[in-house]
Amino acid sequence: AWNHTFFWSCMSPDGGKEPTGKVLELINKKWGSFEKFRKEFSEKAVANFGSGWTWLVQEKNGIEIMNTSNADTPKAHNM
């Protein structure tokens, strides 16, 4: 239930734009540009089997794209 609640709370009529601030800074540091991040995120999401989820997560050393299966959530992995 948490995954769905989080998903719907992120929806916005103004969504889908490039992030700003710290998130954009971390994306640019890791992937070089928002477009490169968006491409890798989309590829991983499309390849995620079944009812899985694809997340942008914060780790100790920055950020990463993470796939989970079914109802698994990054919160269960301290992310």
C-alpha positions as a printed NumPy array, in Angstrom:
array([[  0.   ,   0.   ,   0.   ],
       [  2.879,   2.388,   0.743],
       [  4.164,   2.233,  -2.854],
       [  0.777,   3.192,  -4.278],
       [  0.218,   5.958,  -1.736],
       [  3.651,   7.411,  -2.496],
       [  3.087,   7.133,  -6.254],
       [ -0.237,   8.967,  -6.203],
       [  1.039,  11.668,  -3.847],
       [  3.81 ,  12.456,  -6.376],
       [  1.376,  13.103,  -9.229],
       [  0.968,  16.714, -10.29 ],
       [ -0.468,  18.552, -13.28 ],
       [  2.906,  20.337, -13.416],
       [  4.964,  17.123, -13.103],
       [  7.378,  15.524, -15.513],
       [  9.793,  18.419, -15.643],
       [ 13.483,  18.435, -14.869],
       [ 14.086,  18.527, -11.109],
       [ 15.917,  21.385,  -9.449],
       [ 18.235,  21.859,  -6.517],
       [ 20.031,  18.998,  -4.801],
       [ 18.234,  16.266,  -6.771],
       [ 19.361,  17.726, -10.109],
       [ 22.866,  18.241,  -8.738],
       [ 23.095,  14.557,  -7.725],
       [ 21.632,  13.388, -11.056],
       [ 24.138,  15.46 , -13.016],
       [ 26.998,  14.199, -10.85 ],
       [ 26.001,  10.547, -11.379],
       [ 24.72 ,  10.522, -14.988],
       [ 26.093,  13.747, -16.487],
       [ 22.661,  15.105, -17.455],
       [ 18.989,  14.732, -16.696],
       [ 18.378,  13.305, -20.175],
       [ 20.946,  10.519, -19.618],
       [ 19.346,   9.749, -16.24 ],
       [ 15.869,   9.717, -17.771],
       [ 17.009,   7.304, -20.503],
       [ 18.601,   4.859, -18.016],
       [ 15.639,   5.101, -15.631],
       [ 13.206,   4.357, -18.478],
       [ 15.276,   1.406, -19.709],
       [ 15.432,  -0.119, -16.22 ],
       [ 11.723,   0.467, -15.648],
       [ 10.738,  -1.182, -18.928],
       [ 12.97 ,  -4.172, -18.119],
       [ 11.505,  -4.545, -14.613],
       [  9.412,  -7.716, -14.667],
       [  5.741,  -7.9  , -13.805],
       [  4.376,  -5.744, -11.029],
       [  7.732,  -4.337,  -9.964],
       [  8.676,  -0.762,  -9.2  ],
       [ 11.603,   1.388, -10.328],
       [ 12.928,   3.987,  -7.91 ],
       [ 15.467,   6.765,  -7.648],
       [ 16.975,   6.12 ,  -4.233],
       [ 19.477,   7.877,  -2.009],
       [ 22.402,   5.787,  -0.818],
       [ 25.406,   6.56 ,   1.361],
       [ 27.458,   7.568,  -1.671],
       [ 24.802,   9.424,  -3.656],
       [ 21.846,   8.193,  -5.676],
       [ 21.031,   5.087,  -7.689],
       [ 18.229,   3.578,  -9.756],
       [ 16.749,   0.549,  -8.013],
       [ 14.23 ,  -2.032,  -9.203],
       [ 12.045,  -3.859,  -6.707],
       [  9.544,  -6.667,  -7.2  ],
       [  5.911,  -6.83 ,  -6.183],
       [  5.321,  -4.878,  -2.95 ],
       [  9.005,  -4.46 ,  -2.066],
       [ 10.035,  -0.892,  -1.35 ],
       [ 13.374,   0.867,  -0.849],
       [ 12.224,   1.718,   2.68 ],
       [ 12.675,  -1.982,   3.553],
       [ 16.332,  -1.625,   2.521],
       [ 16.972,   1.565,   4.521],
       [ 16.908,   3.731,   1.405]])
